[in-house]
Amino acid sequence: MELKSNEEKITRALLVSVDTGEYDAQASLDELFELVKSAGADPVLSVTQNLQKIEKGTFVGTGKLAEIAEICESQEIDLLVFDSELSPTQIKNIEAETDVRVIDRTTLILDIFAQRARSKEGKLQVELAQLKYMLPRLTGKGIAMSRLGGGIGTRGPGETKLETDRRHIRRRIESLKEELSDLEKHRQMLRSRRKKDGVITCAIVGYTNAGKSTLMNCLTDAGVLAQDKLFATLDPTSRALKLPSGVTVMMIDTVGLVRRLPHHLVEAFRSTLEEAAKSDIILNVCDASSDEARTHMQVTTDLLESLGCGDTPIITVLNKCDLLDETMLAQDFKACVRISAKNGTGIDELLNAIENNLPVRMKRVKILLPFAQAGLANEIRNKGTLIYEEYVAEGLSVEAVVDEALYAKIAKYECE
């Protein structure tokens, strides 16, 4: 999809919100600004109307719609973005009145995900979400379904899929589900193998643009794309992290969250999100410099609860603390690890917090094993973290990190 016209002009977008008191409309609109910029367009202006309930045919009132049409003409608006889901009838009526293409919040987010997906699974998940969203909207779309052209909201499955009938789309949805099911079985096998091998996993979750990828790079040199935009990272990344004690944990970077995340995306990405849910430790990363920090933390907490993470240790990590003064931090947040992933501040405290929440207590030991205890040496290699080993005259000198059960077997060989 091209975001520029023939004159190489960036798409100019007008944002529209209706405040019915159901949620914080201004905060949601502010987030919509960032979403539009992340999609590659220019959010020129916004319009908000206070209503007791949404207008069934046009979403906004007729007077406000006429005002929007005037703004579109005077400001040369190319795209109208509504901060809610619209029905096909509403889109048709608004476009007829304004003569400007219309998309809603869900279409925008789906489009951004389509831009960001790189892995096979990510692309399949996005297409599944798009088709599920499209299916009930086929009726009445008529010519709009066949329309070609660039612009935000048109990227995705492609022209031929957009022109298929319901039966074809349902067939494609089932095919995507089967492919994703096979990938999920493979993911479950990897999880089982990690658990069998004693690999400890630590997932990084949080609101989009909270600095998760920057933290991942800081901890593991993963080379994950880290940009100041929403949903810069979509596909999960796994890298090994060696803690100061010598224990190695598998760090997993996950897709960012937003308020009112379309349920089609939550469903499509459930298997990916469950990768975090089934981790041994979860880092809930939050942008401490954001005015919406507490809300962002709650969005993540609510999703983790819905995925059944109640018994998993969750470490709340306040990132970007270099942008705040200590007085503000002391007043606003407690019982959190405060870091700056960008400059490395607080990383030692974070590593200690991870170690304190490991599923099993680990101990670093130096032992001298007699040659007759070769079996114990193999057990240390298989079940512990081997740091150093050397054959000496008296036997095998070993330094390793082991759990309590293994330590009980080798304690008598510990060196002073």
N, C-alpha and C positions, 0 to 999 in steps of 0.2 A: 504493500500500500504506500502511496506517495502522499506525504503531508503537504506538499507544495503544489501550487497550480502551475499552469503553463508559464506564468510570469514569475515563477519561483517565489511566490508570496506565501508566507507561513499562514496556515489556517487560523482565522480570527474567530474566536469562540465567545458566545454570550452564555453565561451560566444562569440558570433559573431555579429558584427554590420556593417552596410553599411551606410556611410555618404554621402547622396545626397544633403545636404544643406537644406533639408525640415524642419528640427528641430535640436535642440542642441543634436547631437548624443552622445557626451561624457557624458553630464548630464543624458541622458536616459540610457546609458550603466552603469553608476555608480549606478543608481536606480535598474537596472537589477541585479547587484551584490547583492544588499540587498534582492531583491526578491528571488534569488536562495538560499541565506543563510536562509531566512525565510521558504523556502520549505524544508530545512533540508539537502541540498547538499553542496558541497565544490566548490565554483567558483575558479578553479585553475588558469586559464589564460583567456585573452580576445584577440580577433583579430578584427581589424577594417580595412575596405577597403573604399577608397574614389572612388565613381562612379557617373557618371552623371545620370544614371538610373539603376534600378535593372535588373540583368540578369534574363530573363524570366524562363529559365529551371533550374538554379542552385542558384539563388539569388545573389551569389558572382561570380566573374570571375573564369574561369577554372584553371588558375594559382594559385589563392588564395585558391580554393577548394583543389588542390593538396597539398598546404602548410598546410591546416587544417588537411588533412588526415595524413600527416607526424607527426604533433603535437599530434594528437589523439593516434598514435601508440607509439611515444616516451614517452608521458606523461601518458599513460594508462588512457585515457579519457573514461568515461562511458556514457557521455551525452553531446550533442551539444544543446545549447540554443541560438536561434536567436532572436535579439531584434526587430522583426517585425513579422507580420502575414505571414505565408508561405502557398503556395498552395500545394495540395496533390502531384502534379507532382514534385515540388521542394523538398519536403520531401523525396520522393521516390528516386530521383536522388542523393541527398546529402548522404542518407544512403547507397546507392549502392556504392558510391565512398569512403566513410569513414569507412563503416562497424560499425557505431556507431549510437545509437538511437538519433533521432532529434525531438525537440519540439520547438514551437515558444513562443513569449512573452504572447500571449493570453492564450495558453494552460497552461503555467506556472501559470498565475494569477488565472485561473479557478481552477487549482489544489490546490493552496493555500486556495482559498475560500472553496473548498470541505473539506480541513483539518479543517478549523476553524468553519464551520457552526455547530451550536448546536441545535437551535430551529427548529421546523417543517417547519416554513416559510422559514428560511434561507436555509435549505436543499433542499426544493422545488425550490427556486429561483436559487440556484447553478445548480441543475440538468437541469432546463429549459434552462439556459444559455449554459450549456455544449452540450445539444442536439441540440440547434439552431446552435451552432458553428459546430457541427459534421455533420448535415444534408447535407449541400452542399459539404461536403468533402467525402461522401460515395463513389462516383464514382472513380474507379481506385485504391481504397485502398486494395482491394483483401485480401490477407493473413494477411496484417497488421491489419485488423479489427478483426481478430480472435485470434491475438497474446495475450497470457497471460503474466503474469510476473509483477514484481514490478517496481518501478521507478517513478520519477516525471512525471506527465502528464497522468498517467494511472488510477488514482483514480477517482471515480465518480459513474455514474449510475450502473455499474456492468457488468459482462461478458455477461449475457443474453441480456441486452439492447444494448450493443455494437455490437452484432451480428444480430440484427433485421434489417429488410429492411426498406426502406423509409416510407412505409405505416404505419408500426408499430411505428416508431419514431414519425411520424406526429400525430398518435393517442395518443401517450404518451404526446406529447407537448400540445395537446388540453386538455388532462386530467389534466396536471399540471396547465394550465391556469385557468381551472375551479376551482381547489382547491385554487389557489392563489387569484382568484376573490372572493371566499367565505371568505377567511381570510381578504381581503381588505375591504369587507363590514363590517366585525366585527370591523376592525380598524376604519372605518368611524363612526360606532356607538359609539365607545369609544370616538372618537374626539368630536362628537356631544354632548355626555353626559358631557364631560369635559367643553365644551363651555357653555352648559346650566347651569352647576353648577358653572360657573364663574372661573374655574381653568385656571390659566395662565401658558403657556408652554414656555420653553426656551430650544432650541436645541443646542447641541455642535457638530459643524461640523469642518472639516479641513482635511489636508493631513494626510495620514497614518503615524503613529509613531510620531505625533506632541505632544502627551501627553494628548489626550482627556480623556482617561480612568483614567489616574492619576488625572486629574482635577476633574472628576466625583467623584472619591473616596475621594478626598480632601474636596469637597463641601458637599457630602451626605453620606459618609461611605458606598457606594454602594457595595463594594467588587468586582468590575469589574476587570477581568484579565488585568493587566498592565505589559507588557513586552517590552523590547527594540528590537522589531522585527516588520516587516510590517504586517498589518492586524491581529494583536494580538486579536482584538475584531471585530467580524463580526455582531453578533446579537444585535439589539438595546436594550438599557436598560433604564428604566424610574424610577426616584426616586424623592421624595419630598425634597425641600430645603426651609427652613424658613429664610427669609431675616431679617436683623436687625430691620426693621420697624414692623415685625410681619407678613408680607404678605408671603404666601406660594406659591411657583412656582414649577411646575413639570419639572425637568431636564431630557432631553432625549439625551442619548449618541448614536451616529450614526456610520456607517461604514466609515472607512477612504478612502481617495481618492488617486489616483496616476495620473501622466500625461499619456495621451494616454490610459485611462481606456477603455478596450474593450466595444464596444457599446452594445454587448449582455448582459454584466453585468449591464450597466447603465439602460437598458430596464428592465431587470429582477428585479433589486432592486429599480425601480422607485417608487413603493408604499412606500418602506421604506424611501427613500430619501424625498418623499413628506411629510412624517411625520415631517421632519425638515422644509420643505418649508411652511407648514401650522402652524408653531409655532408662538407665539406672539413676541418672541425675538430669535435671532440667535447669537451664539458665534462662530466666525470664529477663531479657534485656530491654531496658526502657531508656528513652532519650530524656535525661533529667532536665535538659534546658527547655523542653517543650512546655508550654502553658497547659497542655492537655496530658501531662505525664501520668497523672493518677487515672484518668480515663483510659489511656492506652494500656496501663498495667491491668486494669479491670477487664478490658476486652480480651487480653491474652489469658488471664486467669479463668474467665468464663469458658473460653474454648477448651482449655486444658481440663476443666472439670467435666465438660461435655464428652471428652474423650476418655474419661475415667482415670485421671492422673492423681487421684486423691492421696494415694499412699506413696507417691514418688517424691523424693526430696526436691524441692524447688528453691533455687537460690535467686533472689531478686537482685539484679545487677543494674545500677544506675550509671549509664554511660554519658559521655560528653560533660562530665563534671568540671572539666577545665573551663567551661563557659559560665559557671556559677561560682559565687563566693561561698565560703565556708558557713557563714551565718545563715544563708538561705538553705543550704543543705541540712544543717542541724535542725532548723525549724520544720522543714517540710517532710523530711524522710528519716525513718529510723529502721534499724535492723536490716540494712541493705549494704551490699558491697558497692563502694563508689569507685569508679574507674574512669579513665579516658583511654579508649582503645587506640586513639590517634597518636597520643604521645607516650603511652605505656604506663601512666600513673595508676596505681592501685592493682596492677596485675598480680603482684606477689600475694596480696590479700585475697584475690579471687582464687588463685591456685590453692591457697590454704583452705579456703571455704570448700573447694571441690574435694580436697583430700579428707576434710572432716565429714563429708557426706558420702564417702565411698560405701558401697553396700556391704563390704567386709573390711574389718580392721587389718591393715597391712603393717608389716614390721620389716625394717631393714636390718639385716644381720651379716656378720662375718663368721664363717665356720671353717673348721678343718675336718673334712670327712676322711675316715680311714679308707683305704683302697677297697676293703671288703663291702663298703656301703655304696657301691656304684649305683644301686637301684634308687637310693635317695637323691643322688645327683641327677638322675634322669627325671625324677619327680619334680625337682626344683626347676629344671629346664622347661618342663611341660606345664607346670601349674603356677610357677612363680615368675618373677622378672629377674633374669640373670644379668648382673651388672659386670661381674668379673670372675674368672676362674683360672687357676694355674696349678699344674701338677708340681708338687714339691716332694721332698724325700719322705715326709711323714704321711702324705696322702694328697687330697685335692683341696686346695684353698679356694673358697667360694665367698663371694659377696653377692647378696641377692635380696629382693623384696618378696616376702612370702605372707600368706594369710595366717590366721591364728592356728588353724588345724595343722598346717604343714610345719609351722614353727614348733608346735608341740612335739613333732617327730624328730626335729633336728636340734632342739635347744641344748641338749647335753654336749653337742659338738661346737658350741659357740665359743669364739675366741674373745679374750679380754681386750 
